[in-house]
Amino acid sequence: ISYRIDRDLRNKMIENKASDIPAPFKRSDYNVKPEWIDHNGHMNVTFYLEAFDHNIGDFFRSLGLTKEYRRRESVATYCGDFHIHYIRELFEGTRIEISCQLVDFDEKRIHLCQSMYNAEEGYLAAESEVIYLHVDALARKVAPMKSDLFNRVKVVYEAHKILGQPSQRGRTISIKKRN
């Protein structure tokens, strides 16, 4: 299923049909695994990152950033910054839906925001914000995307920008002092 979805999305991106691109990108076939449960009986913080990362991999494959593309073009993506805001617990076996919104990009970076939901009950469990770097795998330095990939990212951005900016974008962490 994933391969077919990815191929269909890539074809729409190549055809520059932003109106046909899912906004946001969503997957709802993830489940909280037994090994993700911690001593408190809920999903451990580490595995929120893992679930978000799986969703980013699915999103990147939909852009054409597949293993084959990475090998052929000698490119990679590196995470430059990743923030997670935990909102509500998830428990073993719960089906989760993760949406991914492309909020900004340039030739060398992709900025994403994600939301993780309990797919059965519909509540928001966590949000993330991440910036990925496009890297020349041989030089091991940040480098511009090839034009074909850059154009596909641009088409997705055009489809996603109609969503507006997500509330977690640019969120800072601090302790608010009470008077």
PyMOL commands that set and color helices and strands:
alter all, ss='L'
color gray80, all
select helices_A, chain A and resi 2-14+18-20+34-36+45-63+67-73+147-163
alter helices_A, ss='H'
color red, helices_A
select strands_A, chain A and resi 25-31+75-86+95-105+109-118+124-136+141-142
alter strands_A, ss='S'
color yellow, strands_A
deselect
rebuild
show_as cartoon
